[in-house]
């Protein structure tokens, strides 16, 4: 027999097997991974959902509703046994609506409604965690219509700092009665505590989830905070022509670089330790004399001298670069405030410092 003729020209190299791309899934918590798997399984997950207790369902539902887009590569890495099934659909989207549809397939409508109201409401693992994220004035407005002994139980279960703020919002005589009840309170029976939790969940948290709406001026103030100085000025000026009241409200809600001057000495020093030194020099290059002085007086003599030399050595700098550095410093200050390491004043009288 004749040998099989080989093709002329360059020899064709055998195709090398594709090297699988490694995907880092460490950014997802165990609960989030479970949520992704259950989203992938869809209706087939019904048996798994039935094996979970109510607290586990809450946790997974909460994670599922806030997943957002999960790329196909991540999905495949987490559920390799379903790669063939998932390859046609690619990415999945976890949302509040998708979660509600998924739960409705195997849970009674009343339970789905309760779960979704909690998901849409303030964050927290249980009702007491959620209450800690409710504005003290809102919580006090609800509690002032309850019995003092009920209020005493609620305030004993939330964090002391939050309880103090709520008490301050309650009518004085009523608050005093609640304090007396807290002082003489015996251990609360489980049945009574369950009843209070149920009432808070069904009457207060569900109404809060339905009626709470973020103030549009607060949202716009955050957007304006991320503008550079020229863009911010342009939008504020344009808004003043259409609605001076709205412009004034937004301006009052904004936290800008010069507001760092309202920090106390401890806050300034904490911020100095956290910010990038090159950002500090660039930001202060465009700061007012008063704010520069505040920062320099909270630094060591040697540190202040080095910073002044750095600023002088920069020469002329672009306004855009100064704005960017100041924006990063404000963002750092907000992060520190969120962690409770500094206190940002919002300009209200309650935030004024007395020495």
C-alpha positions as a LaTeX table, in Angstrom:
\begin{tabular}{lrrr}
\hline
Residue & $x$ (\AA) & $y$ (\AA) & $z$ (\AA) \\
\hline
Unk1 & 0.00 & 0.00 & 0.00 \\
Unk2 & 1.08 & 3.52 & $-0.67$ \\
Unk3 & 1.89 & 5.63 & 2.30 \\
Unk4 & $-0.52$ & 8.43 & 3.01 \\
Unk5 & 0.85 & 11.59 & 1.44 \\
Unk6 & 1.81 & 14.32 & 3.86 \\
Unk7 & 0.71 & 17.85 & 3.03 \\
Unk8 & 3.40 & 19.94 & 1.46 \\
Unk9 & 4.76 & 23.07 & 3.07 \\
Unk10 & 5.03 & 23.70 & 6.80 \\
Unk11 & 4.11 & 20.88 & 9.05 \\
Unk12 & 0.96 & 21.49 & 11.05 \\
Unk13 & 1.68 & 21.37 & 14.77 \\
Unk14 & $-0.66$ & 19.38 & 16.92 \\
Unk15 & $-3.07$ & 21.66 & 18.79 \\
Unk16 & $-2.09$ & 22.05 & 22.40 \\
Unk17 & $-4.81$ & 21.61 & 24.96 \\
Unk18 & $-6.21$ & 24.92 & 26.23 \\
Unk19 & $-4.94$ & 25.90 & 29.64 \\
Unk20 & $-7.87$ & 26.65 & 31.90 \\
Unk21 & $-7.96$ & 30.23 & 33.15 \\
Unk22 & $-7.79$ & 30.48 & 36.90 \\
Unk23 & $-10.54$ & 32.63 & 38.37 \\
Unk24 & $-10.22$ & 34.16 & 41.83 \\
Unk25 & $-13.45$ & 33.48 & 43.69 \\
Unk26 & $-12.14$ & 34.50 & 47.11 \\
Unk27 & $-13.99$ & 37.83 & 46.93 \\
Unk28 & $-17.28$ & 35.94 & 47.41 \\
Unk29 & $-18.34$ & 34.83 & 50.87 \\
Unk30 & $-19.75$ & 31.38 & 51.50 \\
Unk31 & $-23.28$ & 32.77 & 51.60 \\
Unk32 & $-22.75$ & 34.56 & 48.26 \\
Unk33 & $-21.39$ & 31.37 & 46.67 \\
Unk34 & $-24.45$ & 29.49 & 47.89 \\
Unk35 & $-26.66$ & 32.22 & 46.42 \\
Unk36 & $-24.93$ & 31.91 & 43.03 \\
Unk37 & $-25.31$ & 28.12 & 42.97 \\
Unk38 & $-29.01$ & 28.36 & 43.86 \\
Unk39 & $-29.53$ & 31.00 & 41.17 \\
Unk40 & $-27.92$ & 28.65 & 38.66 \\
Unk41 & $-30.11$ & 25.74 & 39.71 \\
Unk42 & $-33.30$ & 27.79 & 39.40 \\
Unk43 & $-36.44$ & 25.75 & 40.02 \\
Unk44 & $-34.32$ & 22.62 & 40.58 \\
Unk45 & $-33.13$ & 24.17 & 43.85 \\
Unk46 & $-36.54$ & 23.78 & 45.48 \\
Unk47 & $-35.49$ & 20.69 & 47.49 \\
Unk48 & $-32.37$ & 22.50 & 48.73 \\
Unk49 & $-34.34$ & 25.56 & 49.83 \\
Unk50 & $-36.72$ & 23.33 & 51.80 \\
Unk51 & $-33.76$ & 21.95 & 53.79 \\
Unk52 & $-32.71$ & 25.42 & 54.97 \\
Unk53 & $-34.01$ & 27.03 & 58.15 \\
Unk54 & $-35.56$ & 30.51 & 58.15 \\
Unk55 & $-32.36$ & 32.30 & 59.22 \\
Unk56 & $-30.36$ & 30.61 & 56.45 \\
Unk57 & $-33.02$ & 31.53 & 53.90 \\
Unk58 & $-32.83$ & 35.16 & 55.05 \\
Unk59 & $-29.04$ & 35.25 & 54.77 \\
Unk60 & $-28.94$ & 33.68 & 51.30 \\
Unk61 & $-31.86$ & 35.80 & 50.07 \\
Unk62 & $-30.14$ & 38.96 & 51.27 \\
Unk63 & $-26.92$ & 37.97 & 49.49 \\
Unk64 & $-28.76$ & 36.94 & 46.35 \\
Unk65 & $-30.64$ & 40.23 & 46.07 \\
Unk66 & $-27.44$ & 42.26 & 46.13 \\
Unk67 & $-25.18$ & 40.09 & 43.97 \\
Unk68 & $-25.50$ & 42.14 & 40.81 \\
Unk69 & $-23.73$ & 40.80 & 37.75 \\
Unk70 & $-21.73$ & 37.58 & 38.22 \\
Unk71 & $-19.54$ & 36.86 & 35.22 \\
Unk72 & $-19.76$ & 33.49 & 33.52 \\
Unk73 & $-16.12$ & 32.65 & 34.32 \\
Unk74 & $-16.82$ & 33.01 & 38.03 \\
Unk75 & $-20.02$ & 30.98 & 37.76 \\
Unk76 & $-18.11$ & 28.18 & 36.00 \\
Unk77 & $-15.38$ & 28.23 & 38.63 \\
Unk78 & $-17.92$ & 27.92 & 41.44 \\
Unk79 & $-20.12$ & 25.25 & 39.83 \\
Unk80 & $-17.87$ & 23.27 & 37.49 \\
Unk81 & $-20.29$ & 20.37 & 37.41 \\
Unk82 & $-22.82$ & 22.64 & 35.69 \\
Unk83 & $-20.47$ & 24.19 & 33.09 \\
Unk84 & $-22.25$ & 22.53 & 30.18 \\
Unk85 & $-25.62$ & 23.74 & 31.40 \\
Unk86 & $-24.40$ & 27.28 & 32.07 \\
Unk87 & $-22.38$ & 27.73 & 28.87 \\
Unk88 & $-25.45$ & 28.72 & 26.88 \\
Unk89 & $-26.62$ & 31.34 & 29.33 \\
Unk90 & $-23.30$ & 32.84 & 30.40 \\
Unk91 & $-23.59$ & 35.41 & 33.16 \\
Unk92 & $-26.44$ & 35.56 & 35.65 \\
Unk93 & $-27.97$ & 38.55 & 37.35 \\
Unk94 & $-28.94$ & 38.52 & 41.02 \\
Unk95 & $-31.50$ & 41.16 & 41.90 \\
Unk96 & $-34.31$ & 41.85 & 44.35 \\
Unk97 & $-36.91$ & 40.97 & 41.69 \\
Unk98 & $-35.17$ & 37.72 & 40.70 \\
Unk99 & $-34.89$ & 36.72 & 44.34 \\
Unk100 & $-38.59$ & 37.37 & 44.91 \\
Unk101 & $-39.56$ & 35.26 & 41.90 \\
Unk102 & $-37.27$ & 32.46 & 43.07 \\
Unk103 & $-38.70$ & 32.41 & 46.62 \\
Unk104 & $-42.29$ & 32.58 & 45.35 \\
Unk105 & $-41.80$ & 29.20 & 43.66 \\
Unk106 & $-41.66$ & 27.29 & 46.95 \\
Unk107 & $-42.64$ & 29.58 & 49.86 \\
Unk108 & $-46.08$ & 30.92 & 50.84 \\
Unk109 & $-46.77$ & 34.46 & 49.64 \\
Unk110 & $-46.96$ & 35.84 & 53.20 \\
Unk111 & $-43.49$ & 34.52 & 54.03 \\
Unk112 & $-42.05$ & 35.80 & 50.75 \\
Unk113 & $-43.51$ & 39.25 & 51.41 \\
Unk114 & $-42.02$ & 39.28 & 54.92 \\
Unk115 & $-38.58$ & 38.19 & 53.67 \\
Unk116 & $-38.54$ & 40.73 & 50.85 \\
Unk117 & $-39.62$ & 43.56 & 53.13 \\
Unk118 & $-36.71$ & 42.72 & 55.43 \\
Unk119 & $-34.31$ & 42.55 & 52.48 \\
Unk120 & $-35.45$ & 45.94 & 51.21 \\
Unk121 & $-35.34$ & 47.40 & 54.72 \\
Unk122 & $-32.25$ & 48.30 & 56.78 \\
Unk123 & $-29.36$ & 45.83 & 56.65 \\
Unk124 & $-28.79$ & 43.35 & 59.47 \\
Unk125 & $-28.82$ & 39.64 & 60.30 \\
Unk126 & $-31.76$ & 39.88 & 62.71 \\
Unk127 & $-34.38$ & 42.39 & 63.81 \\
Unk128 & $-32.12$ & 43.93 & 66.47 \\
Unk129 & $-29.28$ & 44.47 & 63.99 \\
Unk130 & $-31.76$ & 46.10 & 61.64 \\
Unk131 & $-33.08$ & 48.44 & 64.34 \\
Unk132 & $-29.52$ & 49.62 & 64.93 \\
Unk133 & $-29.50$ & 50.90 & 61.33 \\
Unk134 & $-32.78$ & 52.79 & 61.67 \\
Unk135 & $-32.57$ & 56.54 & 62.21 \\
Unk136 & $-33.13$ & 57.30 & 65.92 \\
Unk137 & $-35.86$ & 59.86 & 65.19 \\
Unk138 & $-37.77$ & 57.35 & 63.06 \\
Unk139 & $-37.49$ & 54.63 & 65.70 \\
Unk140 & $-38.47$ & 57.03 & 68.50 \\
Unk141 & $-41.52$ & 58.17 & 66.51 \\
Unk142 & $-42.71$ & 54.55 & 66.43 \\
Unk143 & $-41.80$ & 53.64 & 70.01 \\
Unk144 & $-43.49$ & 56.66 & 71.62 \\
Unk145 & $-46.85$ & 54.99 & 70.87 \\
Unk146 & $-45.85$ & 51.72 & 72.59 \\
Unk147 & $-46.04$ & 50.73 & 76.25 \\
Unk148 & $-43.01$ & 51.82 & 78.34 \\
Unk149 & $-42.21$ & 48.20 & 79.21 \\
Unk150 & $-42.09$ & 47.31 & 75.50 \\
Unk151 & $-39.82$ & 50.26 & 74.77 \\
Unk152 & $-37.60$ & 49.19 & 77.68 \\
Unk153 & $-37.14$ & 45.72 & 76.15 \\
Unk154 & $-36.34$ & 47.19 & 72.72 \\
Unk155 & $-33.82$ & 49.70 & 74.06 \\
Unk156 & $-32.16$ & 47.01 & 76.18 \\
Unk157 & $-31.58$ & 44.92 & 73.05 \\
Unk158 & $-30.02$ & 47.57 & 70.79 \\
Unk159 & $-26.56$ & 49.09 & 71.15 \\
Unk160 & $-26.22$ & 51.52 & 74.10 \\
Unk161 & $-25.16$ & 54.43 & 71.87 \\
Unk162 & $-28.22$ & 53.94 & 69.67 \\
Unk163 & $-30.52$ & 53.55 & 72.71 \\
Unk164 & $-29.19$ & 56.86 & 74.05 \\
Unk165 & $-30.04$ & 58.66 & 70.82 \\
Unk166 & $-33.54$ & 57.16 & 70.75 \\
Unk167 & $-34.20$ & 58.13 & 74.37 \\
Unk168 & $-33.15$ & 61.69 & 73.60 \\
Unk169 & $-35.78$ & 61.81 & 70.84 \\
Unk170 & $-38.63$ & 60.53 & 73.04 \\
Unk171 & $-40.91$ & 62.87 & 75.06 \\
Unk172 & $-39.11$ & 63.63 & 78.33 \\
Unk173 & $-41.65$ & 62.12 & 80.78 \\
Unk174 & $-42.14$ & 59.03 & 78.62 \\
Unk175 & $-38.37$ & 58.56 & 78.26 \\
Unk176 & $-37.93$ & 58.80 & 82.04 \\
Unk177 & $-40.60$ & 56.12 & 82.54 \\
Unk178 & $-38.80$ & 53.88 & 80.05 \\
Unk179 & $-35.53$ & 54.34 & 81.94 \\
Unk180 & $-37.23$ & 53.33 & 85.19 \\
Unk181 & $-38.64$ & 50.23 & 83.50 \\
Unk182 & $-35.19$ & 49.34 & 82.15 \\
Unk183 & $-33.63$ & 49.69 & 85.62 \\
Unk184 & $-36.15$ & 47.30 & 87.16 \\
Unk185 & $-36.41$ & 44.92 & 84.23 \\
Unk186 & $-36.32$ & 41.19 & 84.92 \\
Unk187 & $-35.11$ & 38.64 & 82.33 \\
Unk188 & $-37.63$ & 38.68 & 79.49 \\
Unk189 & $-39.45$ & 35.45 & 78.73 \\
Unk190 & $-38.77$ & 33.98 & 75.30 \\
Unk191 & $-42.46$ & 34.07 & 74.31 \\
Unk192 & $-42.71$ & 37.80 & 75.09 \\
Unk193 & $-39.49$ & 38.54 & 73.21 \\
Unk194 & $-40.75$ & 36.55 & 70.21 \\
Unk195 & $-43.99$ & 38.52 & 70.25 \\
Unk196 & $-42.12$ & 41.85 & 70.33 \\
Unk197 & $-39.82$ & 40.72 & 67.50 \\
Unk198 & $-42.82$ & 39.67 & 65.40 \\
Unk199 & $-44.57$ & 42.98 & 66.02 \\
Unk200 & $-41.48$ & 44.97 & 65.12 \\
Unk201 & $-40.98$ & 42.93 & 61.98 \\
Unk202 & $-44.57$ & 42.98 & 60.75 \\
Unk203 & $-45.67$ & 46.44 & 61.84 \\
Unk204 & $-42.56$ & 48.59 & 61.92 \\
Unk205 & $-39.92$ & 47.14 & 59.60 \\
Unk206 & $-42.39$ & 46.25 & 56.86 \\
Unk207 & $-43.87$ & 49.76 & 56.88 \\
Unk208 & $-40.38$ & 51.23 & 56.93 \\
Unk209 & $-39.35$ & 49.14 & 53.92 \\
Unk210 & $-42.42$ & 50.31 & 52.00 \\
Unk211 & $-42.24$ & 53.98 & 52.90 \\
Unk212 & $-38.54$ & 54.75 & 53.32 \\
Unk213 & $-37.15$ & 56.76 & 50.48 \\
Unk214 & $-33.78$ & 58.40 & 50.38 \\
Unk215 & $-33.93$ & 62.18 & 50.22 \\
Unk216 & $-33.13$ & 63.21 & 46.65 \\
Unk217 & $-31.14$ & 66.22 & 47.87 \\
Unk218 & $-28.84$ & 63.90 & 49.88 \\
Unk219 & $-28.26$ & 61.75 & 46.82 \\
Unk220 & $-27.54$ & 64.80 & 44.67 \\
Unk221 & $-25.16$ & 66.20 & 47.28 \\
Unk222 & $-23.12$ & 62.98 & 47.07 \\
Unk223 & $-23.04$ & 63.28 & 43.28 \\
Unk224 & $-21.94$ & 66.92 & 43.51 \\
Unk225 & $-19.22$ & 65.90 & 46.00 \\
Unk226 & $-17.63$ & 63.85 & 43.23 \\
Unk227 & $-17.52$ & 66.70 & 40.72 \\
Unk228 & $-14.32$ & 68.64 & 40.22 \\
Unk229 & $-14.48$ & 72.23 & 41.42 \\
Unk230 & $-15.31$ & 73.80 & 38.06 \\
Unk231 & $-18.05$ & 71.26 & 37.22 \\
Unk232 & $-19.53$ & 71.61 & 40.69 \\
Unk233 & $-19.62$ & 75.40 & 40.40 \\
Unk234 & $-21.24$ & 75.18 & 36.97 \\
Unk235 & $-24.01$ & 72.86 & 38.15 \\
Unk236 & $-24.68$ & 74.77 & 41.37 \\
Unk237 & $-24.94$ & 78.03 & 39.44 \\
Unk238 & $-27.29$ & 76.48 & 36.91 \\
Unk239 & $-29.42$ & 75.00 & 39.68 \\
Unk240 & $-29.59$ & 78.33 & 41.51 \\
Unk241 & $-31.25$ & 79.84 & 38.46 \\
Unk242 & $-33.94$ & 77.16 & 38.47 \\
Unk243 & $-34.39$ & 76.54 & 42.21 \\
Unk244 & $-32.33$ & 78.49 & 44.73 \\
Unk245 & $-33.89$ & 76.55 & 47.61 \\
Unk246 & $-32.72$ & 73.20 & 46.16 \\
Unk247 & $-29.25$ & 74.62 & 45.47 \\
Unk248 & $-28.98$ & 75.85 & 49.07 \\
Unk249 & $-30.11$ & 72.48 & 50.48 \\
Unk250 & $-27.61$ & 70.57 & 48.35 \\
Unk251 & $-24.79$ & 72.96 & 49.25 \\
Unk252 & $-25.60$ & 72.51 & 52.96 \\
Unk253 & $-25.52$ & 68.71 & 52.62 \\
Unk254 & $-22.26$ & 68.58 & 50.70 \\
Unk255 & $-19.05$ & 67.76 & 52.52 \\
Unk256 & $-16.21$ & 69.54 & 50.75 \\
Unk257 & $-12.48$ & 69.80 & 51.35 \\
Unk258 & $-12.73$ & 73.03 & 53.35 \\
Unk259 & $-15.10$ & 71.26 & 55.77 \\
Unk260 & $-12.06$ & 69.34 & 57.03 \\
Unk261 & $-11.38$ & 72.53 & 58.95 \\
Unk262 & $-14.23$ & 71.49 & 61.29 \\
Unk263 & $-12.28$ & 68.46 & 62.49 \\
Unk264 & $-10.81$ & 68.55 & 65.98 \\
Unk265 & $-7.08$ & 68.05 & 66.56 \\
Unk266 & $-7.46$ & 64.30 & 67.05 \\
Unk267 & $-9.39$ & 64.00 & 63.80 \\
Unk268 & $-6.79$ & 65.98 & 61.86 \\
Unk269 & $-3.98$ & 63.83 & 63.23 \\
Unk270 & $-5.86$ & 60.61 & 62.40 \\
Unk271 & $-6.44$ & 61.89 & 58.87 \\
Unk272 & $-2.77$ & 62.85 & 58.50 \\
Unk273 & $-1.75$ & 59.28 & 59.30 \\
Unk274 & $-4.17$ & 57.87 & 56.74 \\
Unk275 & $-3.72$ & 60.09 & 53.67 \\
Unk276 & $-1.09$ & 59.73 & 50.99 \\
Unk277 & 1.65 & 62.30 & 51.62 \\
Unk278 & 1.79 & 63.36 & 47.97 \\
Unk279 & $-1.98$ & 63.95 & 48.02 \\
Unk280 & $-1.61$ & 65.98 & 51.21 \\
Unk281 & 0.97 & 68.31 & 49.67 \\
Unk282 & $-1.01$ & 68.75 & 46.47 \\
Unk283 & $-4.34$ & 69.26 & 48.28 \\
Unk284 & $-2.95$ & 71.86 & 50.68 \\
Unk285 & $-1.38$ & 73.66 & 47.75 \\
Unk286 & $-4.90$ & 74.82 & 46.84 \\
Unk287 & $-6.28$ & 75.14 & 50.39 \\
Unk288 & $-7.14$ & 78.31 & 52.27 \\
Unk289 & $-4.53$ & 79.77 & 54.63 \\
Unk290 & $-6.68$ & 78.84 & 57.63 \\
Unk291 & $-6.94$ & 75.20 & 56.64 \\
Unk292 & $-3.22$ & 74.98 & 55.88 \\
Unk293 & $-2.44$ & 76.41 & 59.31 \\
Unk294 & $-4.76$ & 73.87 & 60.96 \\
Unk295 & $-2.91$ & 70.97 & 59.34 \\
Unk296 & 0.55 & 72.38 & 60.04 \\
Unk297 & $-0.22$ & 73.00 & 63.73 \\
Unk298 & $-1.19$ & 69.34 & 64.10 \\
Unk299 & 2.11 & 68.11 & 62.66 \\
Unk300 & 5.53 & 67.89 & 64.21 \\
Unk301 & 7.88 & 70.78 & 63.47 \\
Unk302 & 10.02 & 68.52 & 61.28 \\
Unk303 & 6.99 & 67.03 & 59.47 \\
Unk304 & 5.58 & 70.50 & 58.78 \\
Unk305 & 8.90 & 71.71 & 57.46 \\
Unk306 & 9.23 & 68.74 & 55.07 \\
Unk307 & 5.66 & 69.24 & 53.84 \\
Unk308 & 6.24 & 72.95 & 53.16 \\
Unk309 & 9.39 & 72.10 & 51.23 \\
Unk310 & 7.48 & 69.52 & 49.19 \\
Unk311 & 4.79 & 72.06 & 48.38 \\
Unk312 & 7.31 & 74.72 & 47.39 \\
Unk313 & 9.19 & 72.23 & 45.22 \\
Unk314 & 6.07 & 71.45 & 43.21 \\
Unk315 & 5.97 & 74.83 & 41.55 \\
Unk316 & 2.74 & 75.67 & 39.66 \\
Unk317 & 0.19 & 72.83 & 39.71 \\
Unk318 & $-2.95$ & 72.23 & 37.68 \\
Unk319 & $-6.26$ & 73.00 & 39.35 \\
Unk320 & $-7.57$ & 69.64 & 38.12 \\
Unk321 & $-4.81$ & 67.80 & 39.98 \\
Unk322 & $-5.44$ & 69.79 & 43.17 \\
Unk323 & $-9.17$ & 69.01 & 42.98 \\
Unk324 & $-8.44$ & 65.30 & 42.53 \\
Unk325 & $-6.11$ & 65.21 & 45.54 \\
Unk326 & $-8.64$ & 67.08 & 47.69 \\
Unk327 & $-11.40$ & 64.70 & 46.60 \\
Unk328 & $-9.27$ & 61.71 & 47.61 \\
Unk329 & $-8.60$ & 63.28 & 51.02 \\
Unk330 & $-12.33$ & 63.86 & 51.55 \\
Unk331 & $-13.03$ & 60.24 & 50.57 \\
Unk332 & $-10.42$ & 59.06 & 53.09 \\
Unk333 & $-12.02$ & 61.25 & 55.78 \\
Unk334 & $-15.44$ & 59.75 & 55.02 \\
Unk335 & $-14.01$ & 56.22 & 55.27 \\
Unk336 & $-12.49$ & 57.05 & 58.64 \\
Unk337 & $-15.80$ & 58.52 & 59.81 \\
Unk338 & $-17.67$ & 55.40 & 58.66 \\
Unk339 & $-15.32$ & 53.31 & 60.82 \\
Unk340 & $-15.88$ & 55.64 & 63.78 \\
Unk341 & $-12.27$ & 56.84 & 63.89 \\
Unk342 & $-13.14$ & 60.51 & 63.33 \\
Unk343 & $-16.30$ & 62.64 & 63.51 \\
Unk344 & $-17.30$ & 64.78 & 60.55 \\
Unk345 & $-19.36$ & 67.82 & 61.46 \\
Unk346 & $-22.21$ & 68.70 & 59.12 \\
Unk347 & $-22.39$ & 72.33 & 60.10 \\
Unk348 & $-25.37$ & 71.99 & 62.45 \\
Unk349 & $-25.31$ & 73.67 & 65.84 \\
Unk350 & $-25.20$ & 70.26 & 67.54 \\
Unk351 & $-21.79$ & 69.66 & 65.91 \\
Unk352 & $-20.14$ & 72.82 & 67.19 \\
Unk353 & $-17.27$ & 72.18 & 69.57 \\
Unk354 & $-16.93$ & 73.90 & 72.93 \\
Unk355 & $-13.47$ & 74.32 & 74.43 \\
\hline
\end{tabular}
